[in-house]
Amino acid sequence: MTARVLVSIVGYNSGRHLKPCLDSLTAQTFKDFTVSFWDNASRDNTSAIIGEYREHFGFIHFSESNVGFCAAHNQLISSAVSEYVLIMNPDIILTPHFLEILVRELGLDRSAGSATGKLLRCTSQDSGQAILDSTGIYLTRNQRHFDRGSNETDEGQYENIEYVFGATGAAALYRRSALEEIREGNEYFDESFFAYREDVDLAWRAQWMGWRCLYVPGAQAFHERRVLPERRSTLPGAINMHSFKNRFLLRIKNMDFGAYVRFFIPITIRDAAALAYVLLRERSSLPGIVLLIRALPHAWSCRRSLKKHRRISAREMRYWFYTKALEVNKAGDLQTH
């Protein structure tokens, strides 16, 4: 028996988040989904909690080692047949209509390969003040990427259904046909990334292939985000190391040469600052350079393949370095936001 939506959850010492997360899934008004769960060698109470909810899972795997976010989700995506795949972090709590709304909107817009809702910080539930976590990913000219609206108070400034560059991997609904078209070999998420920035890589590849990402504000969820730029000094070394490595891997795979020339000055200034920071204050990230070198042959192969098959022009892609969203016109046209 197949379900329309496969919910893919990867855990790593996520026990304290799992109950609210799974309860929010069981409370969904949309019921045609199955849940697959992969645990990356947790040492907390994850196993016991999963046991309590076992009847709600179609597939469960407890790994003896941490294989990373990307490899684990790749295994889960392949574990069942479905029309859509919801990538969901254990620290996400969905509102009851989340799946219903996103599935409906993707069904109405065949040009969209993914959809994201309005993510709010978990603190919003108790404080009475709605703080935004993400309303989609956007890029800057120096090739940084951010979650649109992050840390802003929600005052209705993101209430339009819009196309955004991509969906944060914390809670993203993908059309499986889009995933199949943009996958690299057997990998939907590039396993060279291990974790962090892999959602941007997937979004970038999807954009090259002409698949849009739809932001739907009516689909809301709460997220206890841990990794933020301002918290870098307090994060574990492995997180910062992979993040440092992947910022270069992203561009090697996806950025066209013309865009690099156009934005050479802001890119170079940012790269110099990142390298100086690692050399002077964060030497634990230096092994990322070795991992980057090892990943180069695979990255270059992916780049060549993508260049052969991409459906939009470099000029169209560069538009995303100037704007955060495209407003969806109900007549089917696009308007600049």
One Martini backbone bead per residue (centre of mass of N, CA, C, O) as a GRO file, in nm:
protein
  337
    1MET     BB    1   0.095   0.037   0.023
    2THR     BB    2   0.037   0.370  -0.063
    3ALA     BB    3   0.129   0.713  -0.034
    4ARG     BB    4   0.130   1.046  -0.104
    5VAL     BB    5   0.307   1.080   0.165
    6LEU     BB    6   0.643   1.109   0.269
    7VAL     BB    7   0.783   1.102   0.589
    8SER     BB    8   1.109   1.239   0.665
    9ILE     BB    9   1.310   1.132   0.950
   10VAL     BB   10   1.598   1.260   1.127
   11GLY     BB   11   1.791   1.142   1.402
   12TYR     BB   12   1.988   1.315   1.681
   13ASN     BB   13   1.931   1.334   1.982
   14SER     BB   14   1.579   1.386   1.969
   15GLY     BB   15   1.389   1.308   2.213
   16ARG     BB   16   1.275   1.595   2.319
   17HIS     BB   17   1.110   1.636   2.027
   18LEU     BB   18   0.933   1.391   1.924
   19LYS     BB   19   0.651   1.406   2.046
   20PRO     BB   20   0.550   1.676   1.925
   21CYS     BB   21   0.606   1.595   1.635
   22LEU     BB   22   0.425   1.334   1.620
   23ASP     BB   23   0.163   1.464   1.718
   24SER     BB   24   0.140   1.660   1.472
   25LEU     BB   25   0.099   1.432   1.268
   26THR     BB   26  -0.157   1.290   1.392
   27ALA     BB   27  -0.319   1.584   1.361
   28GLN     BB   28  -0.366   1.571   1.072
   29THR     BB   29  -0.601   1.623   0.819
   30PHE     BB   30  -0.399   1.477   0.654
   31LYS     BB   31  -0.375   1.104   0.602
   32ASP     BB   32  -0.196   1.038   0.330
   33PHE     BB   33   0.053   0.897   0.517
   34THR     BB   34   0.399   0.816   0.575
   35VAL     BB   35   0.659   0.705   0.809
   36SER     BB   36   1.011   0.771   0.817
   37PHE     BB   37   1.293   0.648   1.021
   38TRP     BB   38   1.620   0.782   1.122
   39ASP     BB   39   1.895   0.685   1.328
   40ASN     BB   40   2.212   0.849   1.436
   41ALA     BB   41   2.329   0.717   1.699
   42SER     BB   42   2.180   0.751   1.958
   43ARG     BB   43   2.199   0.829   2.339
   44ASP     BB   44   1.910   0.844   2.406
   45ASN     BB   45   1.540   0.815   2.408
   46THR     BB   46   1.450   0.750   2.114
   47SER     BB   47   1.375   0.447   2.109
   48ALA     BB   48   1.140   0.462   2.313
   49ILE     BB   49   0.962   0.663   2.155
   50ILE     BB   50   0.934   0.502   1.896
   51GLY     BB   51   0.793   0.263   2.032
   52GLU     BB   52   0.528   0.423   2.103
   53TYR     BB   53   0.495   0.496   1.765
   54ARG     BB   54   0.521   0.247   1.570
   55GLU     BB   55   0.234   0.241   1.421
   56HIS     BB   56   0.319   0.515   1.244
   57PHE     BB   57   0.527   0.338   1.089
   58GLY     BB   58   0.686   0.209   0.792
   59PHE     BB   59   0.992   0.299   0.874
   60ILE     BB   60   1.286   0.172   1.058
   61HIS     BB   61   1.621   0.303   1.161
   62PHE     BB   62   1.919   0.196   1.338
   63SER     BB   63   2.219   0.333   1.353
   64GLU     BB   64   2.566   0.279   1.439
   65SER     BB   65   2.603   0.548   1.277
   66ASN     BB   66   2.681   0.867   1.150
   67VAL     BB   67   2.576   0.939   0.814
   68GLY     BB   68   2.390   1.171   0.797
   69PHE     BB   69   2.147   1.359   0.658
   70CYS     BB   70   2.165   1.278   0.357
   71ALA     BB   71   2.185   0.965   0.363
   72ALA     BB   72   1.934   0.916   0.532
   73HIS     BB   73   1.724   1.048   0.342
   74ASN     BB   74   1.786   0.875   0.097
   75GLN     BB   75   1.685   0.614   0.225
   76LEU     BB   76   1.394   0.710   0.290
   77ILE     BB   77   1.298   0.794   0.007
   78SER     BB   78   1.346   0.479  -0.086
   79SER     BB   79   1.127   0.326   0.117
   80ALA     BB   80   0.898   0.464  -0.069
   81VAL     BB   81   0.601   0.529  -0.234
   82SER     BB   82   0.530   0.861  -0.378
   83GLU     BB   83   0.431   1.188  -0.460
   84TYR     BB   84   0.547   1.290  -0.183
   85VAL     BB   85   0.800   1.474   0.022
   86LEU     BB   86   0.866   1.512   0.371
   87ILE     BB   87   1.097   1.710   0.517
   88MET     BB   88   1.169   1.648   0.874
   89ASN     BB   89   1.229   1.767   1.170
   90PRO     BB   90   1.213   1.692   1.510
   91ASP     BB   91   1.186   2.028   1.574
   92ILE     BB   92   0.894   2.003   1.456
   93ILE     BB   93   0.568   2.175   1.450
   94LEU     BB   94   0.264   2.114   1.326
   95THR     BB   95  -0.003   2.223   1.195
   96PRO     BB   96  -0.293   2.059   1.104
   97HIS     BB   97  -0.289   2.194   0.783
   98PHE     BB   98  -0.014   2.168   0.645
   99LEU     BB   99  -0.040   1.932   0.439
  100GLU     BB  100  -0.301   2.009   0.301
  101ILE     BB  101  -0.202   2.280   0.180
  102LEU     BB  102   0.055   2.188   0.022
  103VAL     BB  103  -0.074   1.970  -0.152
  104ARG     BB  104  -0.278   2.153  -0.290
  105GLU     BB  105  -0.074   2.360  -0.419
  106LEU     BB  106   0.091   2.153  -0.583
  107GLY     BB  107  -0.158   2.055  -0.747
  108LEU     BB  108  -0.204   2.350  -0.885
  109ASP     BB  109   0.129   2.361  -0.932
  110ARG     BB  110   0.330   2.212  -1.175
  111SER     BB  111   0.599   2.403  -1.150
  112ALA     BB  112   0.625   2.290  -0.866
  113GLY     BB  113   0.869   2.100  -0.667
  114SER     BB  114   0.810   2.285  -0.409
  115ALA     BB  115   0.732   2.352  -0.052
  116THR     BB  116   0.662   2.621   0.184
  117GLY     BB  117   0.613   2.751   0.486
  118LYS     BB  118   0.548   2.906   0.788
  119LEU     BB  119   0.811   2.959   1.007
  120LEU     BB  120   0.833   2.936   1.359
  121ARG     BB  121   0.926   2.988   1.659
  122CYS     BB  122   0.876   2.815   1.946
  123THR     BB  123   0.857   3.069   2.135
  124SER     BB  124   0.580   3.169   2.018
  125GLN     BB  125   0.389   2.983   2.189
  126ASP     BB  126   0.459   3.141   2.478
  127SER     BB  127   0.508   3.462   2.430
  128GLY     BB  128   0.299   3.593   2.199
  129GLN     BB  129   0.538   3.625   1.988
  130ALA     BB  130   0.588   3.623   1.648
  131ILE     BB  131   0.869   3.444   1.525
  132LEU     BB  132   1.058   3.408   1.262
  133ASP     BB  133   1.233   3.155   1.068
  134SER     BB  134   1.078   3.088   0.775
  135THR     BB  135   1.005   3.195   0.409
  136GLY     BB  136   1.258   3.104   0.279
  137ILE     BB  137   1.513   3.105   0.050
  138TYR     BB  138   1.801   3.324   0.001
  139LEU     BB  139   2.018   3.520  -0.199
  140THR     BB  140   2.332   3.670  -0.242
  141ARG     BB  141   2.593   3.823  -0.409
  142ASN     BB  142   2.806   3.671  -0.200
  143GLN     BB  143   2.670   3.377  -0.154
  144ARG     BB  144   2.463   3.391   0.051
  145HIS     BB  145   2.230   3.231   0.280
  146PHE     BB  146   1.882   3.270   0.380
  147ASP     BB  147   1.619   3.319   0.595
  148ARG     BB  148   1.334   3.452   0.544
  149GLY     BB  149   1.263   3.648   0.836
  150SER     BB  150   1.468   3.597   1.037
  151ASN     BB  151   1.380   3.730   1.359
  152GLU     BB  152   1.115   3.835   1.287
  153THR     BB  153   0.826   3.988   1.326
  154ASP     BB  154   0.501   3.893   1.275
  155GLU     BB  155   0.319   4.142   1.051
  156GLY     BB  156   0.235   4.038   0.750
  157GLN     BB  157   0.489   4.048   0.531
  158TYR     BB  158   0.425   3.715   0.451
  159GLU     BB  159   0.111   3.673   0.281
  160ASN     BB  160   0.215   3.563   0.012
  161ILE     BB  161   0.207   3.380  -0.259
  162GLU     BB  162   0.533   3.246  -0.350
  163TYR     BB  163   0.836   3.252  -0.505
  164VAL     BB  164   1.125   3.081  -0.409
  165PHE     BB  165   1.426   2.945  -0.409
  166GLY     BB  166   1.370   2.781  -0.126
  167ALA     BB  167   1.366   2.518   0.116
  168THR     BB  168   1.389   2.435   0.419
  169GLY     BB  169   1.493   2.126   0.569
  170ALA     BB  170   1.294   2.127   0.815
  171ALA     BB  171   1.026   2.192   0.606
  172ALA     BB  172   0.977   2.004   0.308
  173LEU     BB  173   0.795   1.984   0.004
  174TYR     BB  174   0.818   1.727  -0.244
  175ARG     BB  175   0.825   1.634  -0.562
  176ARG     BB  176   0.915   1.337  -0.681
  177SER     BB  177   0.965   1.401  -0.982
  178ALA     BB  178   1.178   1.616  -0.914
  179LEU     BB  179   1.377   1.442  -0.757
  180GLU     BB  180   1.433   1.241  -0.990
  181GLU     BB  181   1.546   1.459  -1.191
  182ILE     BB  182   1.783   1.586  -0.978
  183ARG     BB  183   1.934   1.355  -0.923
  184GLU     BB  184   2.251   1.191  -0.823
  185GLY     BB  185   2.197   0.911  -0.901
  186ASN     BB  186   2.112   0.803  -0.566
  187GLU     BB  187   2.107   1.122  -0.499
  188TYR     BB  188   1.938   1.383  -0.365
  189PHE     BB  189   2.134   1.429  -0.152
  190ASP     BB  190   2.449   1.534  -0.114
  191GLU     BB  191   2.686   1.341   0.063
  192SER     BB  192   2.926   1.550   0.073
  193PHE     BB  193   2.780   1.736   0.289
  194PHE     BB  194   2.615   1.555   0.511
  195ALA     BB  195   2.562   1.862   0.635
  196TYR     BB  196   2.458   2.148   0.549
  197ARG     BB  197   2.328   2.317   0.266
  198GLU     BB  198   2.169   2.092   0.107
  199ASP     BB  199   1.907   2.256   0.045
  200VAL     BB  200   2.042   2.459  -0.148
  201ASP     BB  201   2.147   2.263  -0.355
  202LEU     BB  202   1.871   2.149  -0.434
  203ALA     BB  203   1.744   2.420  -0.514
  204TRP     BB  204   1.946   2.494  -0.737
  205ARG     BB  205   1.899   2.249  -0.918
  206ALA     BB  206   1.595   2.296  -0.954
  207GLN     BB  207   1.614   2.572  -1.091
  208TRP     BB  208   1.776   2.477  -1.340
  209MET     BB  209   1.521   2.271  -1.407
  210GLY     BB  210   1.248   2.459  -1.351
  211TRP     BB  211   1.188   2.436  -1.044
  212ARG     BB  212   0.975   2.553  -0.821
  213CYS     BB  213   0.917   2.745  -0.514
  214LEU     BB  214   0.656   2.741  -0.273
  215TYR     BB  215   0.501   2.991  -0.081
  216VAL     BB  216   0.283   2.913   0.212
  217PRO     BB  217   0.144   3.081   0.479
  218GLY     BB  218  -0.090   2.880   0.579
  219ALA     BB  219   0.154   2.695   0.635
  220GLN     BB  220   0.233   2.602   0.966
  221ALA     BB  221   0.527   2.614   1.187
  222PHE     BB  222   0.754   2.493   1.439
  223HIS     BB  223   1.100   2.598   1.532
  224GLU     BB  224   1.407   2.478   1.687
  225ARG     BB  225   1.662   2.655   1.619
  226ARG     BB  226   2.022   2.618   1.621
  227VAL     BB  227   2.135   2.719   1.342
  228LEU     BB  228   2.315   3.028   1.355
  229PRO     BB  229   2.526   3.276   1.282
  230GLU     BB  230   2.530   3.401   1.586
  231ARG     BB  231   2.612   3.087   1.702
  232ARG     BB  232   2.888   2.975   1.601
  233SER     BB  233   3.073   2.979   1.869
  234THR     BB  234   2.863   2.746   2.007
  235LEU     BB  235   2.917   2.532   1.807
  236PRO     BB  236   3.004   2.256   1.689
  237GLY     BB  237   3.274   2.177   1.497
  238ALA     BB  238   3.130   2.000   1.278
  239ILE     BB  239   2.931   2.209   1.181
  240ASN     BB  240   3.135   2.429   1.090
  241MET     BB  241   3.300   2.255   0.896
  242HIS     BB  242   3.071   2.180   0.695
  243SER     BB  243   2.985   2.469   0.636
  244PHE     BB  244   3.253   2.564   0.517
  245LYS     BB  245   3.277   2.355   0.290
  246ASN     BB  246   2.981   2.401   0.154
  247ARG     BB  247   3.013   2.693   0.048
  248PHE     BB  248   3.198   2.591  -0.192
  249LEU     BB  249   3.042   2.349  -0.308
  250LEU     BB  250   2.802   2.501  -0.412
  251ARG     BB  251   2.952   2.669  -0.635
  252ILE     BB  252   3.092   2.446  -0.793
  253LYS     BB  253   2.815   2.314  -0.882
  254ASN     BB  254   2.612   2.593  -0.955
  255MET     BB  255   2.791   2.824  -1.057
  256ASP     BB  256   2.827   3.046  -1.290
  257PHE     BB  257   3.076   3.225  -1.437
  258GLY     BB  258   2.926   3.493  -1.485
  259ALA     BB  259   2.844   3.537  -1.188
  260TYR     BB  260   3.127   3.543  -1.071
  261VAL     BB  261   3.222   3.793  -1.225
  262ARG     BB  262   2.996   3.991  -1.136
  263PHE     BB  263   3.054   3.897  -0.806
  264PHE     BB  264   3.360   3.900  -0.725
  265ILE     BB  265   3.398   4.104  -0.497
  266PRO     BB  266   3.192   4.005  -0.277
  267ILE     BB  267   3.295   3.714  -0.277
  268THR     BB  268   3.596   3.764  -0.201
  269ILE     BB  269   3.549   3.911   0.063
  270ARG     BB  270   3.398   3.677   0.200
  271ASP     BB  271   3.613   3.455   0.168
  272ALA     BB  272   3.839   3.600   0.320
  273ALA     BB  273   3.686   3.615   0.589
  274ALA     BB  274   3.643   3.310   0.630
  275LEU     BB  275   3.943   3.224   0.622
  276ALA     BB  276   4.043   3.406   0.851
  277TYR     BB  277   3.863   3.292   1.073
  278VAL     BB  278   3.969   3.001   1.062
  279LEU     BB  279   4.275   3.063   1.105
  280LEU     BB  280   4.232   3.240   1.381
  281ARG     BB  281   3.944   3.097   1.536
  282GLU     BB  282   3.874   2.804   1.347
  283ARG     BB  283   4.068   2.533   1.309
  284SER     BB  284   3.852   2.299   1.317
  285SER     BB  285   3.775   2.363   0.995
  286LEU     BB  286   4.022   2.272   0.815
  287PRO     BB  287   3.934   1.976   0.728
  288GLY     BB  288   3.734   2.082   0.508
  289ILE     BB  289   3.944   2.109   0.281
  290VAL     BB  290   3.995   1.809   0.240
  291LEU     BB  291   3.700   1.732   0.178
  292LEU     BB  292   3.674   1.915  -0.067
  293ILE     BB  293   3.890   1.784  -0.243
  294ARG     BB  294   3.753   1.500  -0.245
  295ALA     BB  295   3.476   1.624  -0.380
  296LEU     BB  296   3.549   1.742  -0.663
  297PRO     BB  297   3.492   1.522  -0.877
  298HIS     BB  298   3.190   1.499  -0.814
  299ALA     BB  299   3.115   1.799  -0.847
  300TRP     BB  300   3.210   1.826  -1.146
  301SER     BB  301   3.021   1.611  -1.258
  302CYS     BB  302   2.757   1.751  -1.173
  303ARG     BB  303   2.803   2.011  -1.329
  304ARG     BB  304   2.811   1.892  -1.615
  305SER     BB  305   2.533   1.760  -1.609
  306LEU     BB  306   2.366   2.015  -1.547
  307LYS     BB  307   2.452   2.183  -1.797
  308LYS     BB  308   2.313   1.986  -2.006
  309HIS     BB  309   2.000   1.995  -1.854
  310ARG     BB  310   1.927   2.271  -1.827
  311ARG     BB  311   1.634   2.515  -1.855
  312ILE     BB  312   1.782   2.770  -1.770
  313SER     BB  313   1.929   3.061  -1.760
  314ALA     BB  314   2.174   3.249  -1.625
  315ARG     BB  315   2.003   3.506  -1.613
  316GLU     BB  316   1.768   3.386  -1.454
  317MET     BB  317   1.934   3.300  -1.206
  318ARG     BB  318   2.047   3.586  -1.127
  319TYR     BB  319   1.782   3.703  -1.018
  320TRP     BB  320   1.816   3.569  -0.722
  321PHE     BB  321   2.045   3.794  -0.640
  322TYR     BB  322   1.805   4.042  -0.629
  323THR     BB  323   1.577   3.854  -0.498
  324LYS     BB  324   1.336   3.694  -0.271
  325ALA     BB  325   1.078   3.709  -0.474
  326LEU     BB  326   0.779   3.582  -0.644
  327GLU     BB  327   0.481   3.672  -0.744
  328VAL     BB  328   0.169   3.524  -0.761
  329ASN     BB  329  -0.038   3.504  -1.028
  330LYS     BB  330  -0.358   3.389  -1.080
  331ALA     BB  331  -0.317   3.393  -1.405
  332GLY     BB  332   0.007   3.274  -1.421
  333ASP     BB  333   0.184   3.494  -1.375
  334LEU     BB  334   0.455   3.722  -1.312
  335GLN     BB  335   0.582   3.915  -1.036
  336THR     BB  336   0.760   4.141  -0.905
  337HIS     BB  337   0.836   4.214  -0.554
   0.00000   0.00000   0.00000
